[in-house]
Amino acid sequence: MAESLLSLGLDVGTTSTQMVLSRLTVENKASPFAVPTLEIVDRKVIYRSRVHFTPLIRDTLVDGEALKELLRQEYRAAGIRPEQVDTGALIITGETSRKENAAAAARALAEFAGEFVVTTAGPDLESILAAKGAGAVELSMETSKPVLHMDIGGGTSNLALIRQGVVERTGCLNVGGRLIKLDKMGMLTYVSPELAGICSMKPGSCPGEGELEALAETLTQVLEMAAGLREVTPLLKRLMTREGRAWVPPGEEAVISFSGGVADCIDRQHSPTEFGDLGVYLGRAIRQSRLCRGEYRLGRETIRATVIGAGCHSTQLSGSTVFTKNVRFPLKDLPVARITYAEQEGDLPGTIRARTAPFEGDVILALPGYTSPSYGQVTHLAEQIADTVQGPVYLCLEQDMAKALGQAIAARLEPARPVLCLDRVAPGADSYLDIGAPLGPALPVVVKTLIVGNS
């Protein structure tokens, strides 16, 4: 019998704040005589909020109280109470993630986010969610063509290179429509520090003829460099938050996919002053650039791509052979200590101590495990982990052996110690996990990046 989860997506971006509610349908895809295999088989958006301007007290300060009131209004409009939410993602993105009190705003909003919702930001997760929400991942599977997805928002552009439905690379550029703000008289009210050395315009002045067009063209050239369509210059490295090189190898053609608020300005006509920023100029420059001379697509969702991705695509299910004892769900923000197969076979206690040392509080160990473990392999792993880990024992395994290993560990610990062991979860480097209460024999899991990033 199918079950369902109510999933929340909330995106607090540089320019806009949006909320969606989705219904995720979960079914057991295994035969009646096999171990249950739960999968999310359908995702349906059941509520979309209005697109709100992100409330700021000033350019570097998010208005947390105004955000809370915004959420209250949207919950009432949706007819949903926070405690009804099962899963999802609450993310702070773009330049907003660099605001002085972004972490405090996330904590304040968490009280409206139900029992189990991520509070996170970071270009890797944003890029993946936007690519999924815009349909770029699905497009790469349908066409078998490489797709470079660009989610161009107010403060940043999040990139994802996708092949055969798999996101191979992600990244972030300081390119967005809200890096420049103007009042109704055309006077500059804000110039992002990221534009230092790139443009000479200052707040309080009026741009000269062609200055905004020239800036938009310069930023578009950086997007072309990232797409492998223009020779790379130091400007790409200057605006790339981590590494400055082309995303698509030379000679390879990729479908360019767009989402974000600026995407709405690529093929649609808007007055240059309609939004009080650089967005319309940037959209026009992109339309006339090399990015749109080959095959390109506007996303199935544009301005809502990230929030749709957060609400519909952030949650996965663990394997069904889990073990839990004395665990209070939900578990939030568990840092992942990854252990390779070679380390698992070597000095595992020493590796565990080294991997967990940088963290304060509880950590979840991510081990590869064994494809068909013998009794000796299970007991040897259990003995090493039980003798080394202090406090709660939280494990996730790539292979299907969590229940046996969890039972073996619990048998070697005092009865009150919490033990959680789940399988078919393989988090990447620098990941954190949120784990919800059991849904049948499986657990809902969200793999995420840092809570508030500096990128």
Secondary structure, 3 states (H helix, E strand, C coil): CCEEEEEEEEEECCCEEEEEEEEEEEEECCCCCCCCCEEEEEEEEEEECCCEECCEEECCEECHHHHHHHHHHHHHHHCCCHHHCCEEEEEECHHHHHCCCHHHHHHHHHCCCCCCCEEECCHHHHHHHHHHHHCHHHHHHHHCCCEEEEEECCCCEEEEEEECCEEEEEEEECCCHHHEEECCCCCEEEECHHHECCECCCCCCCCCCCHHHHHHHHHHHHHHHHCCCCCCCHHHHHHECCCCCCCCCCCCCCEEEEECHHHHHCCCCCCCCCCCECHHHHHHHHHCCHHHCCCEEECCCCCCHHHHHHHHHCCEECCCCCEEECCCCCEEEEEEEECCHHHHHCCHHHHHHHHHCCCCCCCEEEECCCCCCCHHHHHHHHHHHHHHCCCCEEEEECCCCHHHHHHHHHCCCCCCCCEEEEECCCCCCCCEEEECCCECCECEEEEECCCCCCC
